[in-house]
Amino acid sequence: MKRVKKYGKALWVSMPGVVLRKTPTQRRRTRLRQYSKLAHGFITDALLDPVRQWCPVAETVFGAKRLVSQVHHTRGRRGDLLLNQKYWMPVSDIGHRFIHDNIDMARVAGWLAEKGEWNKQP
């Protein structure tokens, strides 16, 4: 059952010339919602592509075919890197775990940024 408001909007909101600004929490929430939608679309696109639907890490390391289910950030997530799909990589859960457990091997394979390049724009 939908709740019906007893009164209209608050007076200070409905006055002419009033501009409500977003608080830092609201801005952060909006950015995370935007990331969530982009990541979901990225994984969905990868699943629809017959080549990209399989995790490259699981195929290379374990020789197993696993469907992608997560987004791996190859250069970090700070600032604009969070939403920059150029540095995203679709991976499976075991592939993602392997990358973070074996950092040196992942760097050699190109799945992680080089030392000193993490969280930095190229």
C-alpha contacts under 8 A as a table, 3 or more apart, distances in Angstrom:
res1	aa1	res2	aa2	distance
5	K	8	G	7.13
9	K	13	V	6.69
9	K	14	S	6.56
10	A	13	V	5.43
10	A	14	S	6.52
11	L	14	S	5.30
11	L	15	M	6.31
12	W	15	M	5.55
12	W	18	V	7.53
13	V	18	V	6.58
13	V	20	L	7.65
14	S	18	V	7.44
15	M	18	V	5.96
22	K	25	T	7.94
22	K	26	Q	5.74
22	K	27	R	6.25
23	T	26	Q	5.19
23	T	27	R	6.31
24	P	27	R	5.05
24	P	28	R	6.11
25	T	28	R	5.11
25	T	29	R	6.09
26	Q	29	R	5.02
26	Q	30	T	6.12
27	R	30	T	5.11
27	R	31	R	6.25
28	R	31	R	5.10
28	R	32	L	6.19
29	R	32	L	5.14
29	R	33	R	6.10
30	T	33	R	5.09
30	T	34	Q	6.15
31	R	34	Q	5.05
31	R	35	Y	6.21
32	L	35	Y	4.96
32	L	36	S	6.05
33	R	36	S	5.01
33	R	37	K	6.28
34	Q	37	K	5.29
34	Q	38	L	6.25
35	Y	38	L	5.10
35	Y	39	A	5.98
35	Y	82	L	7.27
35	Y	83	L	6.09
36	S	39	A	5.22
36	S	40	H	6.14
37	K	40	H	5.19
37	K	41	G	6.22
38	L	41	G	5.13
38	L	42	F	6.04
38	L	83	L	7.59
39	A	42	F	4.96
39	A	43	I	6.23
39	A	71	V	6.71
40	H	43	I	5.34
40	H	44	T	6.11
41	G	44	T	4.99
41	G	45	D	6.03
42	F	45	D	5.23
42	F	46	A	6.23
42	F	71	V	7.96
42	F	90	P	7.82
43	I	46	A	5.01
43	I	47	L	6.16
43	I	68	V	7.08
43	I	69	S	6.56
43	I	70	Q	6.92
43	I	71	V	7.16
43	I	90	P	6.52
44	T	47	L	5.12
44	T	48	L	6.34
45	D	48	L	5.19
45	D	49	D	6.40
46	A	49	D	5.22
46	A	50	P	7.97
46	A	52	R	5.18
46	A	53	Q	5.09
46	A	68	V	7.46
46	A	90	P	6.99
47	L	50	P	7.15
47	L	52	R	6.78
47	L	53	Q	4.34
47	L	54	W	7.90
47	L	67	L	7.47
47	L	68	V	6.92
48	L	53	Q	6.74
49	D	52	R	5.43
49	D	53	Q	5.81
50	P	53	Q	5.64
50	P	54	W	7.89
51	V	54	W	6.73
52	R	55	C	7.31
52	R	90	P	7.69
53	Q	67	L	5.69
53	Q	68	V	5.77
54	W	59	E	7.73
54	W	65	K	6.02
54	W	66	R	5.54
54	W	67	L	4.76
54	W	68	V	5.72
54	W	91	V	7.73
54	W	92	S	7.96
55	C	58	A	5.49
55	C	59	E	6.35
55	C	65	K	6.84
55	C	66	R	5.63
55	C	67	L	5.94
55	C	68	V	5.30
55	C	90	P	6.80
55	C	91	V	4.83
55	C	92	S	5.53
55	C	95	G	6.90
56	P	59	E	5.16
56	P	60	T	6.05
56	P	91	V	6.97
56	P	95	G	7.88
57	V	60	T	5.18
57	V	61	V	5.89
57	V	62	F	7.81
57	V	91	V	7.00
57	V	95	G	5.08
57	V	96	H	7.89
57	V	98	F	7.95
57	V	99	I	7.96
58	A	61	V	5.39
58	A	62	F	5.20
58	A	63	G	6.26
58	A	64	A	5.66
58	A	65	K	6.56
58	A	66	R	6.53
58	A	92	S	7.36
58	A	94	I	6.97
58	A	95	G	5.19
59	E	62	F	5.75
59	E	63	G	4.37
59	E	64	A	4.99
59	E	65	K	5.71
59	E	66	R	7.63
60	T	63	G	5.74
66	R	92	S	6.25
67	L	91	V	7.76
67	L	92	S	6.04
68	V	90	P	5.76
68	V	91	V	4.73
68	V	92	S	4.30
68	V	93	D	7.66
69	S	90	P	7.11
69	S	91	V	6.18
69	S	92	S	5.02
69	S	93	D	6.62
70	Q	90	P	5.92
70	Q	91	V	5.40
70	Q	92	S	5.84
70	Q	93	D	6.65
70	Q	96	H	7.61
71	V	88	W	6.30
71	V	89	M	5.74
71	V	90	P	4.90
71	V	91	V	6.12
72	H	88	W	5.67
72	H	89	M	5.03
72	H	90	P	6.18
72	H	91	V	6.48
72	H	96	H	6.75
73	H	76	G	5.35
73	H	77	R	6.58
73	H	82	L	7.74
73	H	87	Y	5.99
73	H	88	W	4.83
73	H	89	M	6.42
73	H	112	L	7.97
74	T	87	Y	5.49
74	T	88	W	6.07
74	T	89	M	6.90
74	T	111	W	5.83
74	T	112	L	4.71
74	T	113	A	5.92
75	R	81	L	7.22
75	R	87	Y	6.25
75	R	112	L	6.38
75	R	113	A	5.18
75	R	117	E	7.13
75	R	118	W	5.26
75	R	119	N	5.74
75	R	120	K	7.17
76	G	81	L	6.32
76	G	82	L	7.18
76	G	118	W	5.63
76	G	119	N	4.45
76	G	120	K	7.55
77	R	80	D	7.51
77	R	81	L	4.98
77	R	82	L	4.19
77	R	83	L	7.92
77	R	119	N	6.23
78	R	81	L	5.60
78	R	82	L	5.96
78	R	119	N	5.45
78	R	120	K	7.73
79	G	82	L	6.17
80	D	83	L	5.79
80	D	84	N	6.24
81	L	84	N	4.95
81	L	87	Y	7.43
81	L	119	N	7.28
81	L	121	Q	7.16
84	N	87	Y	6.18
84	N	88	W	7.27
85	Q	88	W	4.98
91	V	95	G	5.83
91	V	96	H	5.99
92	S	95	G	5.09
92	S	96	H	6.06
93	D	96	H	5.20
93	D	97	R	6.22
94	I	97	R	5.04
94	I	98	F	6.06
95	G	98	F	5.05
95	G	99	I	6.28
96	H	99	I	5.21
96	H	100	H	6.55
97	R	100	H	5.39
97	R	101	D	6.08
98	F	101	D	5.08
98	F	102	N	5.86
99	I	102	N	5.43
99	I	103	I	5.95
99	I	105	M	7.82
99	I	106	A	5.49
99	I	111	W	7.25
99	I	112	L	7.80
100	H	103	I	5.65
100	H	106	A	7.98
102	N	105	M	5.62
102	N	106	A	6.24
103	I	106	A	5.06
103	I	107	R	6.18
103	I	112	L	7.45
104	D	107	R	5.17
104	D	108	V	6.40
105	M	108	V	5.15
105	M	109	A	6.26
106	A	109	A	5.07
106	A	110	G	6.11
106	A	111	W	5.06
106	A	112	L	5.70
107	R	110	G	5.01
107	R	111	W	5.80
107	R	112	L	4.82
107	R	113	A	6.29
107	R	114	E	6.18
108	V	111	W	7.73
109	A	112	L	7.91
110	G	113	A	7.03
113	A	117	E	5.79
113	A	118	W	5.76
114	E	117	E	5.47
114	E	118	W	7.00
115	K	118	W	6.74
117	E	120	K	5.47
117	E	121	Q	7.94
117	E	122	P	7.87
